[in-house]
Amino acid sequence: YGKDIEFKLEKRYPDWLLESLQMSMSFDGTDSYNVSAQNVTAQTYVLESPALYQVTAASKVENTRTFELNGQYTIAENDGFSTQGKWGLKGHQLSAKSLSKNKNLTVKLASGGVNGNGEYVYHQTLDSQAKLSFVDTVFEGTSDSEIADLTLNTLKGINEFGLDIGVKGQLDAPDTSIKSDLDNRLNKAFKQAVKNR
């Protein structure tokens, strides 16, 4: 009765393929998140093109806080998983954070905002770079010595600084580098404060 009939495809397809994915989420009605992807499969080598993914987040309240990530991944038949992408954030507010607590000087970052962007590549090892810009920073604290007073007052005069972060190596034990212009800005402001005394 039955016969197996096979139709030859002009084009090879992976075992499974999600051509398009769209998800939206909202928490407490304040932030909305959107996740989308195209050509999602565990066999991108069959398609001979990468799968694409995007993540966006935005504040419904302020309308200025955003995050965007755009990336792609491939899974080679014999060479494993690779991914790369770029991200950016804007207008994110920082919560208060203690930076120093000792008997002569306590310092906390009372408020501020952060903007930034970065990129990453992963193929057996990670290579990631990020540039963050801290803006409208407010430092608070207490001091009980002349040097501590000078340090605290110098910090209070700095309202923006940058931070560069690099992460390279194996995922379970990467090397991290952090550079900031805050040291340089502190040094200049400190020298000026001493000069003005």
Accessible surface in RSA format (square Angstrom, percent):
REM  Atomic radii and reference values for relative SASA: ProtOr
REM  Chains: A
REM  Algorithm: Lee & Richards
REM  Probe-radius: 1.40
REM  Slices: 20
REM RES _ NUM      All-atoms   Total-Side   Main-Chain    Non-polar    All polar
REM                ABS   REL    ABS   REL    ABS   REL    ABS   REL    ABS   REL
RES TYR A   1   284.47 132.8 198.76 113.1  85.70 223.0 163.33 122.7 121.13 149.3
RES GLY A   2    73.76  91.0   0.00   N/A  73.76  91.0  39.50 108.4  34.27  76.8
RES LYS A   3   183.37  89.5 154.11  94.6  29.26  69.7 102.91  92.6  80.46  85.7
RES ASP A   4   157.44 110.3 122.41 121.8  35.03  82.8  40.54  95.4 116.90 116.6
RES ILE A   5   129.01  73.4  96.96  72.2  32.05  77.2  99.82  71.9  29.19  79.2
RES GLU A   6   146.02  83.8 117.07  88.6  28.95  68.9  49.09  95.0  96.93  79.1
RES PHE A   7   164.73  82.4 147.67  91.5  17.06  44.4 150.04  91.0  14.69  42.0
RES LYS A   8   183.04  89.3 151.73  93.1  31.31  74.6 102.60  92.3  80.45  85.7
RES LEU A   9   126.51  70.5  96.94  69.4  29.57  74.3  98.94  69.5  27.56  74.2
RES GLU A  10   190.07 109.1 143.00 108.2  47.07 112.1  65.31 126.3 124.77 101.9
RES LYS A  11   119.62  58.4 114.11  70.0   5.51  13.1  69.96  63.0  49.66  52.9
RES ARG A  12   157.90  66.3 143.28  73.0  14.62  34.8  67.56  92.3  90.35  54.8
RES TYR A  13   110.78  51.7  92.05  52.4  18.73  48.7  57.50  43.2  53.28  65.7
RES PRO A  14    12.29   9.0   0.09   0.1  12.19  44.3   0.93   0.8  11.35  70.6
RES ASP A  15   129.37  90.6  90.88  90.5  38.49  91.0  30.98  72.9  98.39  98.1
RES TRP A  16   129.24  51.9 122.35  59.2   6.89  16.2 111.99  59.7  17.25  28.0
RES LEU A  17    51.18  28.5  18.45  13.2  32.74  82.3  18.88  13.3  32.30  86.9
RES LEU A  18    77.14  43.0  76.47  54.7   0.68   1.7  77.11  54.2   0.03   0.1
RES GLU A  19   116.09  66.7 106.75  80.8   9.34  22.2  31.75  61.4  84.35  68.9
RES SER A  20    72.62  61.4  52.12  69.6  20.50  47.2  34.57  73.6  38.06  53.3
RES LEU A  21    53.74  29.9  51.17  36.6   2.57   6.5  53.74  37.7   0.00   0.0
RES GLN A  22   135.40  75.7 108.17  79.1  27.23  64.8  49.94 106.3  85.47  64.8
RES MET A  23    89.55  46.4  82.36  54.5   7.18  17.1  52.39  44.5  37.16  49.2
RES SER A  24    91.25  77.1  59.84  79.9  31.41  72.3  36.80  78.4  54.45  76.3
RES MET A  25    79.91  41.4  70.11  46.4   9.79  23.3  51.13  43.5  28.78  38.1
RES SER A  26    57.02  48.2  26.98  36.0  30.04  69.2  26.12  55.6  30.90  43.3
RES PHE A  27   119.27  59.7 116.19  72.0   3.08   8.0 118.53  71.9   0.74   2.1
RES ASP A  28   141.55  99.2  99.20  98.7  42.35 100.1  35.16  82.7 106.39 106.1
RES GLY A  29    49.19  60.7   0.00   N/A  49.19  60.7  28.96  79.5  20.23  45.3
RES THR A  30    53.55  38.1  53.55  54.3   0.00   0.0  42.27  56.8  11.28  17.1
RES ASP A  31    29.38  20.6  29.38  29.2   0.00   0.0   4.44  10.5  24.94  24.9
RES SER A  32    26.43  22.3  25.95  34.6   0.49   1.1  13.63  29.0  12.80  17.9
RES TYR A  33    70.08  32.7  70.01  39.8   0.07   0.2  37.64  28.3  32.44  40.0
RES ASN A  34    63.42  43.7  62.17  60.1   1.24   3.0  19.30  46.5  44.11  42.6
RES VAL A  35    34.68  22.8  34.40  31.1   0.27   0.7  34.41  29.9   0.26   0.7
RES SER A  36    17.43  14.7  17.12  22.8   0.31   0.7   4.74  10.1  12.68  17.8
RES ALA A  37     7.25   6.7   7.24  11.2   0.01   0.0   7.24  10.2   0.01   0.0
RES GLN A  38    50.06  28.0  50.06  36.6   0.00   0.0  33.81  72.0  16.25  12.3
RES ASN A  39    49.28  34.0  49.28  47.6   0.00   0.0   0.20   0.5  49.09  47.4
RES VAL A  40    29.04  19.1  29.04  26.3   0.00   0.0  29.04  25.2   0.00   0.0
RES THR A  41     0.53   0.4   0.05   0.1   0.47   1.1   0.08   0.1   0.44   0.7
RES ALA A  42    45.68  42.0  39.13  60.4   6.55  14.9  40.42  56.9   5.26  13.9
RES GLN A  43    32.37  18.1  32.37  23.7   0.00   0.0  10.30  21.9  22.07  16.7
RES THR A  44     3.05   2.2   1.71   1.7   1.34   3.2   0.93   1.3   2.11   3.2
RES TYR A  45    64.54  30.1  44.34  25.2  20.20  52.6  34.26  25.7  30.28  37.3
RES VAL A  46    15.47  10.2   1.27   1.2  14.20  34.2   2.56   2.2  12.91  35.0
RES LEU A  47    31.86  17.7  12.23   8.7  19.63  49.3  13.84   9.7  18.01  48.5
RES GLU A  48   156.82  90.0 119.59  90.5  37.23  88.6  43.75  84.6 113.07  92.3
RES SER A  49    47.97  40.5  40.89  54.6   7.08  16.3  36.53  77.8  11.44  16.0
RES PRO A  50    40.63  29.6  37.23  33.9   3.40  12.4  37.24  30.7   3.39  21.1
RES ALA A  51     0.10   0.1   0.00   0.0   0.10   0.2   0.00   0.0   0.10   0.3
RES LEU A  52    70.78  39.4  70.39  50.4   0.39   1.0  70.39  49.4   0.39   1.0
RES TYR A  53    48.66  22.7  48.64  27.7   0.02   0.0  43.81  32.9   4.84   6.0
RES GLN A  54    40.69  22.8  40.37  29.5   0.32   0.8  23.24  49.5  17.45  13.2
RES VAL A  55    44.05  29.0  44.05  39.9   0.00   0.0  44.05  38.3   0.00   0.0
RES THR A  56    48.61  34.6  48.61  49.3   0.00   0.0  42.08  56.5   6.53   9.9
RES ALA A  57    16.70  15.4  13.05  20.1   3.64   8.3  14.19  20.0   2.50   6.6
RES ALA A  58    41.29  38.0  37.87  58.4   3.42   7.8  40.40  56.9   0.88   2.3
RES SER A  59     2.53   2.1   0.45   0.6   2.08   4.8   0.10   0.2   2.43   3.4
RES LYS A  60   118.36  57.7  89.48  54.9  28.88  68.8  59.41  53.5  58.95  62.8
RES VAL A  61   107.17  70.5  76.81  69.5  30.36  73.1  82.57  71.7  24.60  66.7
RES GLU A  62    79.59  45.7  59.45  45.0  20.14  47.9  35.11  67.9  44.48  36.3
RES ASN A  63   127.05  87.6 104.28 100.8  22.77  54.8  20.08  48.3 106.97 103.4
RES THR A  64    75.75  53.9  71.56  72.5   4.19  10.0  64.47  86.6  11.28  17.1
RES ARG A  65    48.41  20.3  47.70  24.3   0.72   1.7   6.99   9.5  41.43  25.1
RES THR A  66    49.31  35.1  48.82  49.5   0.50   1.2  37.55  50.4  11.76  17.8
RES PHE A  67    52.74  26.4  52.21  32.3   0.54   1.4  52.37  31.8   0.37   1.1
RES GLU A  68    93.38  53.6  92.43  69.9   0.95   2.3  18.79  36.4  74.59  60.9
RES LEU A  69    32.90  18.3  32.54  23.3   0.36   0.9  32.58  22.9   0.32   0.9
RES ASN A  70    78.26  54.0  74.49  72.0   3.77   9.1  27.92  67.2  50.34  48.7
RES GLY A  71    10.96  13.5   0.00   N/A  10.96  13.5   5.81  15.9   5.15  11.5
RES GLN A  72    57.28  32.0  57.19  41.8   0.09   0.2   5.70  12.1  51.58  39.1
RES TYR A  73    31.08  14.5  30.03  17.1   1.05   2.7  25.19  18.9   5.89   7.3
RES THR A  74    49.80  35.4  49.46  50.1   0.34   0.8  35.49  47.7  14.30  21.6
RES ILE A  75    44.51  25.3  44.29  33.0   0.23   0.5  44.29  31.9   0.23   0.6
RES ALA A  76    39.95  36.7  32.98  50.9   6.96  15.8  35.87  50.5   4.08  10.8
RES GLU A  77   115.31  66.2  87.84  66.5  27.47  65.4  23.39  45.2  91.92  75.1
RES ASN A  78   148.46 102.4 107.30 103.7  41.17  99.1  39.94  96.1 108.53 104.9
RES ASP A  79    66.46  46.6  59.35  59.1   7.11  16.8  23.97  56.4  42.49  42.4
RES GLY A  80    38.98  48.1   0.00   N/A  38.98  48.1  33.33  91.5   5.64  12.6
RES PHE A  81    94.17  47.1  84.79  52.5   9.38  24.4  84.79  51.4   9.38  26.8
RES SER A  82    23.70  20.0  23.17  30.9   0.53   1.2  18.20  38.7   5.51   7.7
RES THR A  83    21.14  15.0  17.53  17.8   3.62   8.6  19.66  26.4   1.48   2.2
RES GLN A  84    84.76  47.4  84.50  61.8   0.26   0.6  11.80  25.1  72.96  55.3
RES GLY A  85    10.23  12.6   0.00   N/A  10.23  12.6   7.60  20.9   2.63   5.9
RES LYS A  86   135.08  65.9 133.76  82.1   1.32   3.1  78.69  70.8  56.39  60.1
RES TRP A  87    49.38  19.8  40.78  19.7   8.60  20.2  34.59  18.4  14.79  24.0
RES GLY A  88    23.42  28.9   0.00   N/A  23.42  28.9  19.15  52.6   4.27   9.6
RES LEU A  89    36.12  20.1  28.92  20.7   7.20  18.1  30.12  21.2   6.00  16.2
RES LYS A  90   126.25  61.6 126.25  77.5   0.00   0.0  72.05  64.9  54.20  57.7
RES GLY A  91    18.70  23.1   0.00   N/A  18.70  23.1  17.68  48.5   1.02   2.3
RES HIS A  92    51.94  28.4  51.94  36.1   0.00   0.0  34.54  35.6  17.40  20.2
RES GLN A  93   119.82  67.0  93.70  68.5  26.12  62.2  42.26  90.0  77.56  58.8
RES LEU A  94    48.07  26.8  34.53  24.7  13.54  34.0  37.15  26.1  10.92  29.4
RES SER A  95    95.87  81.0  77.71 103.7  18.15  41.8  52.07 110.9  43.80  61.4
RES ALA A  96    60.04  55.2  33.76  52.1  26.28  59.8  33.79  47.6  26.25  69.5
RES LYS A  97   131.18  64.0 127.98  78.5   3.20   7.6  74.57  67.1  56.60  60.3
RES SER A  98    60.43  51.1  39.90  53.3  20.53  47.3  33.47  71.3  26.96  37.8
RES LEU A  99    95.81  53.4  58.86  42.1  36.95  92.9  64.51  45.3  31.30  84.2
RES SER A 100    35.43  29.9  26.62  35.5   8.81  20.3  26.80  57.1   8.63  12.1
RES LYS A 101   167.49  81.7 133.41  81.9  34.08  81.1  77.38  69.7  90.11  96.0
RES ASN A 102    86.19  59.4  68.44  66.1  17.75  42.7  41.87 100.8  44.32  42.8
RES LYS A 103   184.33  89.9 152.25  93.4  32.08  76.4 107.90  97.1  76.43  81.4
RES ASN A 104    67.33  46.4  65.71  63.5   1.63   3.9   8.84  21.3  58.50  56.5
RES LEU A 105    25.31  14.1  24.33  17.4   0.98   2.5  24.64  17.3   0.66   1.8
RES THR A 106    46.49  33.1  46.47  47.1   0.03   0.1  39.67  53.3   6.83  10.3
RES VAL A 107     5.27   3.5   3.16   2.9   2.10   5.1   4.34   3.8   0.93   2.5
RES LYS A 108    85.27  41.6  84.72  52.0   0.55   1.3  36.78  33.1  48.50  51.7
RES LEU A 109    14.99   8.3  14.99  10.7   0.00   0.0  14.99  10.5   0.00   0.0
RES ALA A 110    23.21  21.3  10.56  16.3  12.65  28.8  10.71  15.1  12.50  33.1
RES SER A 111    48.13  40.7  48.07  64.1   0.06   0.1  34.65  73.8  13.47  18.9
RES GLY A 112     2.96   3.7   0.00   N/A   2.96   3.7   2.06   5.7   0.90   2.0
RES GLY A 113     3.23   4.0   0.00   N/A   3.23   4.0   2.81   7.7   0.42   0.9
RES VAL A 114    14.85   9.8  14.46  13.1   0.39   0.9  14.46  12.6   0.39   1.1
RES ASN A 115    48.26  33.3  48.26  46.6   0.00   0.0  17.61  42.4  30.65  29.6
RES GLY A 116    11.47  14.1   0.00   N/A  11.47  14.1   5.73  15.7   5.74  12.9
RES ASN A 117    84.78  58.5  84.51  81.7   0.27   0.6  20.51  49.4  64.27  62.1
RES GLY A 118     9.45  11.7   0.00   N/A   9.45  11.7   6.01  16.5   3.45   7.7
RES GLU A 119    86.49  49.7  86.11  65.1   0.38   0.9  21.52  41.6  64.97  53.0
RES TYR A 120    35.93  16.8  34.32  19.5   1.61   4.2  32.93  24.8   2.99   3.7
RES VAL A 121    74.98  49.3  74.61  67.5   0.37   0.9  74.61  64.8   0.37   1.0
RES TYR A 122    45.08  21.0  44.44  25.3   0.64   1.7  16.18  12.2  28.90  35.6
RES HIS A 123    76.01  41.5  66.56  46.3   9.45  24.2  52.84  54.5  23.17  27.0
RES GLN A 124   110.93  62.0 101.06  73.9   9.87  23.5  37.81  80.5  73.12  55.5
RES THR A 125    61.21  43.5  57.66  58.5   3.55   8.5  29.58  39.7  31.64  47.8
RES LEU A 126    33.37  18.6  31.40  22.5   1.97   4.9  31.40  22.1   1.97   5.3
RES ASP A 127    63.16  44.2  59.55  59.3   3.60   8.5  19.60  46.1  43.56  43.4
RES SER A 128    21.66  18.3  21.50  28.7   0.16   0.4   3.33   7.1  18.33  25.7
RES GLN A 129    82.50  46.1  81.60  59.6   0.89   2.1  44.04  93.7  38.46  29.2
RES ALA A 130    15.98  14.7  12.93  19.9   3.06   7.0  13.88  19.5   2.11   5.6
RES LYS A 131   124.05  60.5 121.79  74.7   2.26   5.4  91.75  82.6  32.30  34.4
RES LEU A 132    32.98  18.4  28.11  20.1   4.86  12.2  29.13  20.5   3.85  10.4
RES SER A 133    50.30  42.5  50.25  67.1   0.05   0.1  29.35  62.5  20.95  29.3
RES PHE A 134    25.19  12.6  25.19  15.6   0.00   0.0  25.19  15.3   0.00   0.0
RES VAL A 135    40.53  26.7  40.53  36.7   0.00   0.0  40.53  35.2   0.00   0.0
RES ASP A 136   109.93  77.0  98.65  98.2  11.29  26.7  31.44  74.0  78.49  78.3
RES THR A 137     6.15   4.4   0.00   0.0   6.15  14.7   0.00   0.0   6.15   9.3
RES VAL A 138    70.34  46.3  67.26  60.9   3.08   7.4  70.34  61.1   0.00   0.0
RES PHE A 139     6.79   3.4   1.59   1.0   5.20  13.5   1.59   1.0   5.20  14.9
RES GLU A 140    78.12  44.8  77.98  59.0   0.14   0.3  25.72  49.8  52.40  42.8
RES GLY A 141    28.23  34.8   0.00   N/A  28.23  34.8  10.08  27.7  18.15  40.7
RES THR A 142    91.22  64.9  86.78  88.0   4.44  10.6  77.07 103.5  14.14  21.4
RES SER A 143    33.56  28.4   5.24   7.0  28.31  65.2   2.59   5.5  30.97  43.4
RES ASP A 144   100.63  70.5  66.14  65.8  34.50  81.6  44.67 105.1  55.96  55.8
RES SER A 145    44.66  37.7  33.93  45.3  10.73  24.7  39.38  83.9   5.28   7.4
RES GLU A 146   111.21  63.8  99.58  75.3  11.64  27.7  37.93  73.4  73.28  59.8
RES ILE A 147   116.92  66.5 116.35  86.7   0.57   1.4 116.39  83.8   0.53   1.4
RES ALA A 148     6.10   5.6   3.11   4.8   2.99   6.8   5.77   8.1   0.33   0.9
RES ASP A 149    59.21  41.5  58.13  57.9   1.09   2.6  14.02  33.0  45.19  45.1
RES LEU A 150    12.05   6.7  11.76   8.4   0.29   0.7  12.05   8.5   0.00   0.0
RES THR A 151    36.05  25.6  36.05  36.5   0.00   0.0  26.25  35.3   9.80  14.8
RES LEU A 152     8.30   4.6   8.30   5.9   0.00   0.0   8.30   5.8   0.00   0.0
RES ASN A 153    89.82  61.9  78.31  75.7  11.51  27.7  23.49  56.5  66.33  64.1
RES THR A 154     6.97   5.0   0.05   0.0   6.92  16.5   6.54   8.8   0.43   0.7
RES LEU A 155    15.61   8.7  15.61  11.2   0.00   0.0  15.61  11.0   0.00   0.0
RES LYS A 156   107.39  52.4  79.74  48.9  27.65  65.8  39.63  35.7  67.76  72.2
RES GLY A 157    65.83  81.2   0.00   N/A  65.83  81.2  35.70  98.0  30.13  67.5
RES ILE A 158     6.12   3.5   5.35   4.0   0.77   1.9   5.77   4.2   0.35   0.9
RES ASN A 159    86.87  59.9  86.34  83.4   0.53   1.3  17.53  42.2  69.34  67.0
RES GLU A 160    85.29  49.0  85.29  64.5   0.00   0.0  11.84  22.9  73.44  60.0
RES PHE A 161    25.21  12.6  18.94  11.7   6.27  16.3  24.64  14.9   0.57   1.6
RES GLY A 162    20.68  25.5   0.00   N/A  20.68  25.5  19.59  53.8   1.09   2.4
RES LEU A 163    36.23  20.2  35.08  25.1   1.16   2.9  35.50  24.9   0.73   2.0
RES ASP A 164    56.65  39.7  55.01  54.8   1.65   3.9  17.88  42.1  38.77  38.7
RES ILE A 165    43.96  25.0  41.28  30.8   2.68   6.5  41.90  30.2   2.06   5.6
RES GLY A 166     6.87   8.5   0.00   N/A   6.87   8.5   4.38  12.0   2.49   5.6
RES VAL A 167    33.85  22.3  33.84  30.6   0.01   0.0  33.85  29.4   0.00   0.0
RES LYS A 168   108.63  53.0 108.49  66.6   0.14   0.3  54.88  49.4  53.75  57.3
RES GLY A 169    22.54  27.8   0.00   N/A  22.54  27.8  20.59  56.5   1.95   4.4
RES GLN A 170    99.01  55.4  97.38  71.2   1.64   3.9  38.32  81.6  60.69  46.0
RES LEU A 171   110.82  61.7  88.41  63.2  22.41  56.3  88.75  62.3  22.06  59.4
RES ASP A 172   135.01  94.6  96.12  95.7  38.90  92.0  50.73 119.4  84.29  84.1
RES ALA A 173    74.74  68.7  52.63  81.2  22.10  50.3  59.98  84.5  14.76  39.1
RES PRO A 174    52.13  38.0  33.61  30.6  18.52  67.3  33.61  27.8  18.52 115.1
RES ASP A 175   110.45  77.4 104.63 104.1   5.82  13.8  31.25  73.6  79.20  79.0
RES THR A 176    82.78  58.9  46.29  46.9  36.50  87.0  31.69  42.6  51.09  77.2
RES SER A 177    61.28  51.8  55.37  73.9   5.91  13.6  41.21  87.8  20.07  28.1
RES ILE A 178   110.40  62.8  79.62  59.3  30.78  74.2  79.62  57.3  30.78  83.5
RES LYS A 179   146.68  71.6 141.06  86.6   5.61  13.4  88.90  80.0  57.78  61.5
RES SER A 180    41.91  35.4  14.88  19.9  27.04  62.3  18.88  40.2  23.03  32.3
RES ASP A 181    64.09  44.9  55.77  55.5   8.32  19.7  33.10  77.9  30.99  30.9
RES LEU A 182    34.12  19.0  34.12  24.4   0.00   0.0  34.12  24.0   0.00   0.0
RES ASP A 183   109.27  76.5 103.20 102.7   6.07  14.3  32.75  77.1  76.52  76.3
RES ASN A 184    80.81  55.7  75.58  73.0   5.23  12.6  22.23  53.5  58.58  56.6
RES ARG A 185    84.15  35.3  80.00  40.8   4.15   9.9  18.44  25.2  65.71  39.8
RES LEU A 186    42.60  23.7  42.45  30.4   0.15   0.4  42.60  29.9   0.00   0.0
RES ASN A 187    72.22  49.8  67.78  65.5   4.43  10.7  15.53  37.4  56.68  54.8
RES LYS A 188   137.31  67.0 130.37  80.0   6.94  16.5  84.15  75.7  53.16  56.6
RES ALA A 189    33.58  30.9  22.79  35.2  10.80  24.6  30.07  42.3   3.52   9.3
RES PHE A 190    61.98  31.0  61.98  38.4   0.00   0.0  61.98  37.6   0.00   0.0
RES LYS A 191   133.38  65.1 126.59  77.7   6.79  16.2  82.33  74.1  51.05  54.4
RES GLN A 192    92.77  51.9  90.47  66.1   2.30   5.5  40.00  85.1  52.77  40.0
RES ALA A 193    26.65  24.5  19.03  29.4   7.62  17.3  24.81  34.9   1.83   4.9
RES VAL A 194    77.51  51.0  70.13  63.5   7.38  17.8  70.13  60.9   7.38  20.0
RES LYS A 195   163.20  79.6 132.76  81.5  30.44  72.5  88.16  79.4  75.03  79.9
RES ASN A 196   108.55  74.9  72.94  70.5  35.61  85.7  29.78  71.7  78.77  76.1
RES ARG A 197   167.09  70.2 101.07  51.5  66.01 157.2  68.56  93.7  98.52  59.7
END  Absolute sums over single chains surface
CHAIN  1 A    13563.5      11270.7       2292.8       7434.5       6129.0
END  Absolute sums over all chains
TOTAL         13563.5      11270.7       2292.8       7434.5       6129.0
